[in-house]
Amino acid sequence: MKQLIIVLILITQVSLAQQNDSVDIFQCFEAVESNHPMTGEKPLIDKQTRLKIKNLKTQWYPNLDLNAQATYQSDIVEIDADLPFEADFPSPSKDQYKVTMDINQRIFDGGVVKYSERMERKGQQVDIQSVEVDLYQVKDQVVEVYFGIMLLQKQKMILHTTVEELKTKIKSVKAAVDNGTLLPSDLKNLQAKKFDIQQNLDDLNSQIVASHGVLNELTGLETDTSTSLALPEISVQHKKNYQRPENELFQMQREQLDTRENLLQAQKMPKVFAFGQLGYGKPGLNMLNDEFDTFYIVGARLSWNIWGWNQNKRERQVTRLQKDRIDVRENTFNNQLDIQLEKIQADIDKYQKALERDQKIIGLREDIIRSSRSKLENGVITSADYITDLNRLTRAKIMQQRHKIELLKARLNYLFTIGKI
């Protein structure tokens, strides 16, 4: 049993190691949604909304108020009538005391509480969707960093290949110098070029390390220079059917304003309450009894604001204007997306054509470098001429990788812009 547990632990560690060795852009997107600090707002928004709704529901609970007062009056009611018979009418004291428990119960409010709850839920949806919009912008940053690292890695790989080419050529040129067929300066040129490229490789390594740090901050992953970033398979269908989180946010804001209109309409309705009062005081309800006594009152109350100087009407007009503003903002936003898509489509066409030319250029440069190797070994050209041809081949390969990565990035940006990611 102990051996089985050890085996399972080792398998798990190997699996995790494999996961860390390779990451694709879509895993980075998922990591942003689950690990970015901004996602911590969502449970807070949910908790805040639940507390607000709980407070709203208490408006249907009985409202209890304990009141107490003691007063001294400068005058009291006295009965001083000229009667044919002798009568003694009691009078209350100038000092009076009262303690009451007042109970108010909402019976009908026209839907104010109901629509207030809906307003809070719509507000919750809007706040959470606002977080999604912000996270979508973080994904845009991830795209830039991710493809930036890929380009640096491809440059590093090409330069490594160039260094190996130079090492091989340095050996053959050194032998030719020893035999006196080539000059020592030819060997030194090749050695100096190798050191230049190695220095470039060191700079690339520093940039890759820094870029991985940025990627890790954005996603919460733990990538490093040993992590392989996979080239995504991306196909683009040119349909302008926007599904951006911003579009969802606009729709949610409209729904929130629709609910506000319902709330404003409900506020115009009459309100009905039941109430009761239980008290103890001197005097009680019988003002002619100047003794401490208990008393109670029960009843119902109707409240209806039949004239509010059109304040409610103007608030509903403001709400409709706010909806119109949302329509304008969404149209403006979609127009901006149209412009972005036109530019991205132009970039896609540009990089596709560039890749076709790159393949032809690399083929020609490889033929030239093969000829240069032979000429250098036979002393027909100098090492400087050979390095020039080698530089041209290296630049052609780097440009091909750049165009390939930029094409994938443009396709991804197209999907990103229409909200398909």
C-alpha positions as CSV (number, residue, x, y, z in Angstrom):
1,M,0.0,0.0,0.0
2,K,2.8,2.4,0.9
3,Q,4.5,1.6,-2.4
4,L,1.3,2.3,-4.3
5,I,1.0,5.8,-2.6
6,I,4.6,6.6,-3.6
7,V,3.9,5.6,-7.2
8,L,0.7,7.8,-7.3
9,I,2.6,10.7,-5.9
10,L,5.3,10.3,-8.5
11,I,2.8,10.1,-11.3
12,T,1.1,13.3,-10.0
13,Q,4.4,15.1,-9.9
14,V,5.3,14.0,-13.4
15,S,1.9,15.1,-14.7
16,L,2.2,18.5,-13.1
17,A,5.7,18.9,-14.5
18,Q,4.4,18.1,-18.0
19,Q,1.6,20.6,-17.5
20,N,4.2,23.3,-16.6
21,D,6.4,22.4,-19.5
22,S,3.8,23.4,-22.1
23,V,1.2,26.2,-22.0
24,D,-1.2,27.5,-24.7
25,I,-2.9,30.8,-25.0
26,F,-6.3,29.4,-24.1
27,Q,-4.9,28.0,-20.8
28,C,-3.6,31.5,-20.1
29,F,-7.1,32.9,-20.7
30,E,-8.6,30.4,-18.3
31,A,-5.9,31.2,-15.7
32,V,-6.8,34.9,-16.0
33,E,-10.4,34.2,-15.2
34,S,-9.6,32.1,-12.2
35,N,-6.4,33.6,-10.8
36,H,-6.3,37.3,-11.5
37,P,-6.8,39.4,-8.4
38,M,-9.7,41.2,-10.1
39,T,-11.8,38.1,-9.9
40,G,-11.9,38.5,-6.1
41,E,-14.5,41.3,-6.7
42,K,-17.1,38.8,-7.8
43,P,-17.8,37.1,-4.5
44,L,-17.7,40.5,-2.8
45,I,-20.3,41.8,-5.2
46,D,-22.5,38.7,-4.6
47,K,-22.2,39.1,-0.8
48,Q,-23.0,42.8,-1.0
49,T,-26.1,42.1,-3.1
50,R,-27.4,39.4,-0.7
51,L,-27.1,41.8,2.2
52,K,-28.9,44.5,0.4
53,I,-31.7,42.2,-0.6
54,K,-32.0,40.9,2.9
55,N,-32.4,44.4,4.1
56,L,-35.1,45.0,1.5
57,K,-37.1,41.9,2.6
58,T,-37.2,43.3,6.2
59,Q,-39.6,46.0,4.9
60,W,-42.3,43.3,5.0
61,Y,-41.6,42.5,8.6
62,P,-43.4,44.3,11.4
63,N,-41.8,47.5,12.4
64,L,-41.6,47.9,16.2
65,D,-40.8,51.2,17.9
66,L,-40.6,51.7,21.6
67,N,-41.4,55.3,22.6
68,A,-41.5,57.0,26.0
69,Q,-42.2,60.6,27.0
70,A,-42.8,62.7,30.1
71,T,-44.3,66.2,29.7
72,Y,-45.4,69.1,31.9
73,Q,-48.2,71.3,30.5
74,S,-48.7,74.9,31.4
75,D,-52.5,74.3,31.1
76,I,-54.9,71.5,31.2
77,V,-58.5,70.9,30.2
78,E,-60.9,71.8,33.1
79,I,-64.7,71.7,33.1
80,D,-66.1,74.8,34.9
81,A,-69.8,74.7,34.2
82,D,-72.6,76.5,36.1
83,L,-74.9,73.6,36.9
84,P,-78.0,73.6,39.0
85,F,-76.5,70.7,41.0
86,E,-73.2,70.1,42.6
87,A,-70.8,68.1,40.4
88,D,-67.0,67.4,40.6
89,F,-65.3,66.9,37.2
90,P,-61.9,65.4,37.5
91,S,-59.0,67.1,35.6
92,P,-55.8,65.5,34.4
93,S,-52.5,66.4,36.0
94,K,-50.2,68.9,34.3
95,D,-47.4,66.3,34.5
96,Q,-48.2,63.4,32.1
97,Y,-46.3,60.2,31.3
98,K,-46.6,57.7,28.4
99,V,-44.7,54.5,27.3
100,T,-45.9,52.9,24.0
101,M,-44.9,50.1,21.7
102,D,-45.9,51.1,18.1
103,I,-46.3,48.3,15.5
104,N,-46.4,49.1,11.7
105,Q,-47.0,46.3,9.1
106,R,-46.7,46.9,5.4
107,I,-49.7,45.3,3.6
108,F,-49.5,46.7,0.0
109,D,-46.8,48.8,-1.5
110,G,-47.6,48.6,-5.2
111,G,-44.5,46.5,-5.9
112,V,-41.8,48.9,-4.5
113,V,-39.9,46.2,-2.6
114,K,-40.2,43.6,-5.4
115,Y,-38.8,46.0,-8.0
116,S,-36.2,47.3,-5.5
117,E,-34.9,43.7,-5.2
118,R,-34.8,43.3,-8.9
119,M,-32.9,46.5,-9.2
120,E,-30.3,45.1,-6.8
121,R,-30.0,41.9,-8.8
122,K,-29.7,43.8,-12.0
123,G,-27.1,46.0,-10.4
124,Q,-25.2,42.8,-9.3
125,Q,-25.2,41.5,-12.9
126,V,-23.9,44.9,-14.2
127,D,-21.1,45.0,-11.6
128,I,-20.0,41.4,-12.3
129,Q,-20.1,42.0,-16.1
130,S,-18.0,45.2,-15.6
131,V,-15.4,42.9,-14.0
132,E,-15.7,40.6,-17.0
133,V,-15.0,43.6,-19.3
134,D,-11.9,44.5,-17.3
135,L,-10.7,40.9,-17.4
136,Y,-11.2,40.9,-21.1
137,Q,-8.8,43.8,-21.3
138,V,-6.3,41.8,-19.3
139,K,-6.6,38.9,-21.8
140,D,-5.6,41.5,-24.5
141,Q,-2.4,42.2,-22.5
142,V,-1.8,38.4,-22.3
143,V,-2.0,38.1,-26.1
144,E,0.7,40.7,-26.5
145,V,3.0,39.2,-23.9
146,Y,2.4,35.6,-25.1
147,F,3.2,36.2,-28.7
148,G,6.0,38.5,-27.7
149,I,7.6,35.5,-25.8
150,M,7.0,33.2,-28.8
151,L,8.8,35.6,-31.1
152,L,11.7,36.0,-28.8
153,Q,12.0,32.2,-28.5
154,K,11.9,31.7,-32.3
155,Q,14.7,34.4,-32.6
156,K,16.7,32.5,-30.0
157,M,16.3,29.2,-31.8
158,I,17.4,30.7,-35.1
159,L,20.4,32.4,-33.5
160,H,21.4,29.1,-31.8
161,T,21.3,27.5,-35.3
162,T,23.5,30.3,-36.6
163,V,26.0,29.8,-33.8
164,E,26.2,26.1,-34.6
165,E,26.8,27.0,-38.3
166,L,29.6,29.4,-37.2
167,K,31.2,26.8,-34.9
168,T,31.4,24.4,-37.8
169,K,32.8,27.0,-40.1
170,I,35.3,28.2,-37.5
171,K,36.8,24.7,-37.4
172,S,37.2,24.5,-41.1
173,V,38.6,28.0,-41.4
174,K,41.0,27.4,-38.6
175,A,42.4,24.4,-40.4
176,A,42.7,26.5,-43.6
177,V,44.6,29.2,-41.6
178,D,46.9,26.6,-40.2
179,N,47.6,25.4,-43.7
180,G,48.2,28.9,-44.9
181,T,45.3,29.0,-47.4
182,L,43.3,31.6,-45.5
183,L,44.3,34.6,-43.5
184,P,44.0,34.8,-39.7
185,S,41.7,37.8,-40.1
186,D,39.1,35.5,-41.7
187,L,39.1,33.3,-38.5
188,K,38.9,36.3,-36.2
189,N,35.9,37.7,-38.2
190,L,34.0,34.5,-37.7
191,Q,34.9,34.3,-34.0
192,A,33.9,37.9,-33.4
193,K,30.5,37.2,-35.1
194,K,29.9,34.2,-32.9
195,F,30.5,36.3,-29.8
196,D,28.1,39.0,-31.1
197,I,25.4,36.4,-31.6
198,Q,26.0,34.9,-28.1
199,Q,25.7,38.4,-26.7
200,N,22.4,38.8,-28.5
201,L,21.3,35.5,-27.1
202,D,22.0,36.7,-23.6
203,D,19.9,39.8,-24.3
204,L,17.1,37.6,-25.6
205,N,17.2,35.4,-22.5
206,S,16.8,38.5,-20.3
207,Q,13.8,39.7,-22.3
208,I,12.2,36.2,-22.2
209,V,12.7,36.0,-18.4
210,A,11.1,39.4,-17.9
211,S,8.3,38.6,-20.3
212,H,7.5,35.4,-18.4
213,G,7.4,37.4,-15.2
214,V,4.8,39.7,-16.7
215,L,2.8,36.7,-18.0
216,N,2.8,35.1,-14.6
217,E,1.6,38.3,-13.0
218,L,-1.3,38.5,-15.4
219,T,-2.3,34.8,-15.3
220,G,-1.1,33.5,-11.9
221,L,0.8,30.7,-13.7
222,E,4.3,29.7,-13.0
223,T,6.1,29.7,-16.4
224,D,9.8,30.2,-17.1
225,T,12.3,29.9,-19.9
226,S,11.8,26.1,-19.9
227,T,8.1,26.4,-20.6
228,S,7.1,25.8,-24.2
229,L,4.4,28.1,-25.5
230,A,2.3,26.2,-28.0
231,L,1.4,27.7,-31.4
232,P,-2.5,27.8,-31.4
233,E,-4.5,26.5,-34.3
234,I,-6.7,29.4,-35.3
235,S,-9.3,29.7,-38.1
236,V,-11.2,32.8,-38.8
237,Q,-14.7,33.1,-40.2
238,H,-15.2,36.7,-41.3
239,K,-18.6,37.4,-39.7
240,K,-19.2,40.6,-37.7
241,N,-21.4,39.0,-35.1
242,Y,-20.1,40.8,-32.0
243,Q,-20.3,38.8,-28.7
244,R,-18.0,41.0,-26.7
245,P,-18.6,41.3,-22.9
246,E,-19.1,45.0,-23.5
247,N,-22.2,44.2,-25.6
248,E,-23.5,42.1,-22.7
249,L,-22.9,44.9,-20.3
250,F,-24.8,47.4,-22.5
251,Q,-27.8,45.0,-22.6
252,M,-27.7,44.4,-18.8
253,Q,-27.6,48.2,-18.3
254,R,-30.7,48.5,-20.4
255,E,-32.5,45.8,-18.4
256,Q,-31.5,47.6,-15.2
257,L,-33.1,50.8,-16.5
258,D,-36.2,48.9,-17.5
259,T,-36.5,47.7,-13.9
260,R,-36.0,51.2,-12.7
261,E,-38.9,52.3,-14.8
262,N,-41.1,49.6,-13.2
263,L,-39.9,50.8,-9.7
264,L,-40.8,54.4,-10.5
265,Q,-44.2,53.3,-11.7
266,A,-44.7,51.3,-8.5
267,Q,-43.7,54.3,-6.4
268,K,-46.9,56.1,-7.7
269,M,-49.2,53.4,-6.3
270,P,-51.0,53.8,-3.0
271,K,-49.4,52.2,0.1
272,V,-51.5,50.4,2.8
273,F,-50.2,49.7,6.3
274,A,-51.7,48.2,9.4
275,F,-50.7,49.7,12.7
276,G,-51.2,49.1,16.4
277,Q,-50.1,50.8,19.6
278,L,-49.9,49.3,23.0
279,G,-49.2,51.7,25.8
280,Y,-49.1,52.5,29.5
281,G,-49.4,56.1,30.8
282,K,-50.9,58.7,32.9
283,P,-53.5,59.4,31.7
284,G,-54.5,56.6,29.3
285,L,-56.9,57.2,26.5
286,N,-59.5,58.4,29.0
287,M,-58.3,61.9,29.6
288,L,-60.6,62.3,32.6
289,N,-58.9,59.4,34.5
290,D,-55.8,60.9,36.1
291,E,-54.3,57.5,36.9
292,F,-51.8,55.3,35.3
293,D,-53.6,52.9,32.9
294,T,-52.9,50.6,29.9
295,F,-54.4,51.2,26.5
296,Y,-54.1,50.1,22.9
297,I,-55.0,51.3,19.4
298,V,-55.3,49.3,16.2
299,G,-56.1,50.4,12.7
300,A,-55.1,50.7,9.0
301,R,-53.6,53.5,7.1
302,L,-53.6,54.4,3.4
303,S,-50.8,56.6,2.0
304,W,-51.0,57.9,-1.6
305,N,-49.0,60.7,-3.0
306,I,-51.5,61.9,-5.6
307,W,-49.5,64.9,-6.7
308,G,-45.7,65.1,-6.7
309,W,-45.2,68.1,-9.1
310,N,-44.4,65.6,-12.0
311,Q,-41.2,64.6,-10.2
312,N,-41.8,60.9,-10.9
313,K,-42.6,61.6,-14.6
314,R,-39.4,63.5,-15.1
315,E,-37.4,60.7,-13.4
316,R,-38.9,58.2,-15.9
317,Q,-37.9,60.6,-18.7
318,V,-34.4,60.7,-17.4
319,T,-34.3,56.9,-17.4
320,R,-35.4,56.7,-21.0
321,L,-32.7,59.2,-21.9
322,Q,-30.1,57.1,-20.2
323,K,-31.2,54.1,-22.3
324,D,-30.8,56.2,-25.4
325,R,-27.3,57.1,-24.2
326,I,-26.5,53.4,-23.9
327,D,-27.6,52.9,-27.4
328,V,-25.3,55.6,-28.6
329,R,-22.4,54.2,-26.7
330,E,-22.9,50.7,-28.0
331,N,-23.2,52.0,-31.6
332,T,-20.0,54.0,-31.1
333,F,-18.3,50.9,-29.6
334,N,-19.4,48.7,-32.5
335,N,-18.2,51.3,-35.1
336,Q,-14.8,51.2,-33.4
337,L,-14.7,47.4,-33.6
338,D,-15.6,47.7,-37.3
339,I,-12.5,49.9,-37.9
340,Q,-10.3,47.5,-35.9
341,L,-11.6,44.5,-37.9
342,E,-10.8,46.2,-41.2
343,K,-7.2,46.9,-40.0
344,I,-6.8,43.3,-38.7
345,Q,-8.1,41.9,-41.9
346,A,-5.6,44.0,-43.8
347,D,-2.8,42.6,-41.5
348,I,-3.9,39.0,-42.1
349,D,-3.7,39.5,-45.9
350,K,-0.4,41.3,-45.5
351,Y,1.2,38.5,-43.4
352,Q,-0.1,35.7,-45.6
353,K,1.5,37.3,-48.7
354,A,4.7,38.0,-46.7
355,L,5.0,34.3,-45.8
356,E,4.7,33.3,-49.4
357,R,7.6,35.6,-50.2
358,D,9.6,34.6,-47.1
359,Q,9.7,30.9,-48.3
360,K,11.1,32.0,-51.7
361,I,13.6,34.4,-50.1
362,I,14.9,31.7,-47.7
363,G,15.3,29.2,-50.5
364,L,17.5,31.7,-52.4
365,R,19.5,32.7,-49.4
366,E,20.2,29.1,-48.5
367,D,21.5,28.5,-52.1
368,I,23.7,31.6,-51.7
369,I,25.1,30.5,-48.3
370,R,26.0,27.1,-49.7
371,S,27.9,28.8,-52.4
372,S,29.5,31.1,-49.9
373,R,30.8,28.2,-47.8
374,S,32.5,26.7,-50.7
375,K,34.0,30.0,-51.9
376,L,35.3,30.8,-48.4
377,E,37.0,27.4,-48.1
378,N,38.6,27.9,-51.5
379,G,39.7,31.5,-50.6
380,V,37.6,33.1,-53.3
381,I,35.7,35.3,-50.8
382,T,36.6,36.6,-47.4
383,S,35.0,35.7,-44.1
384,A,33.3,39.2,-44.1
385,D,31.5,38.3,-47.3
386,Y,30.4,35.0,-45.9
387,I,29.2,36.7,-42.7
388,T,27.2,39.2,-44.8
389,D,25.4,36.3,-46.6
390,L,24.9,34.5,-43.3
391,N,23.3,37.6,-41.7
392,R,20.9,37.9,-44.7
393,L,19.8,34.3,-44.3
394,T,19.4,34.7,-40.5
395,R,17.3,37.9,-41.0
396,A,15.2,36.1,-43.6
397,K,14.5,33.2,-41.2
398,I,13.7,35.6,-38.4
399,M,11.3,37.6,-40.6
400,Q,9.6,34.4,-41.6
401,Q,9.0,33.4,-38.0
402,R,7.9,37.0,-37.2
403,H,5.4,36.9,-40.0
404,K,4.1,33.5,-39.0
405,I,3.6,34.6,-35.4
406,E,2.1,37.9,-36.4
407,L,-0.4,36.1,-38.7
408,L,-1.5,33.9,-35.8
409,K,-1.7,36.9,-33.5
410,A,-3.8,38.8,-36.1
411,R,-6.2,35.9,-36.5
412,L,-6.5,35.6,-32.7
413,N,-7.1,39.4,-32.5
414,Y,-9.9,39.0,-35.0
415,L,-11.6,36.5,-32.8
416,F,-10.8,38.5,-29.8
417,T,-12.3,41.7,-31.3
418,I,-15.6,40.0,-32.2
419,G,-15.8,38.3,-28.8
420,K,-15.3,34.7,-29.8
421,I,-12.7,34.1,-27.1
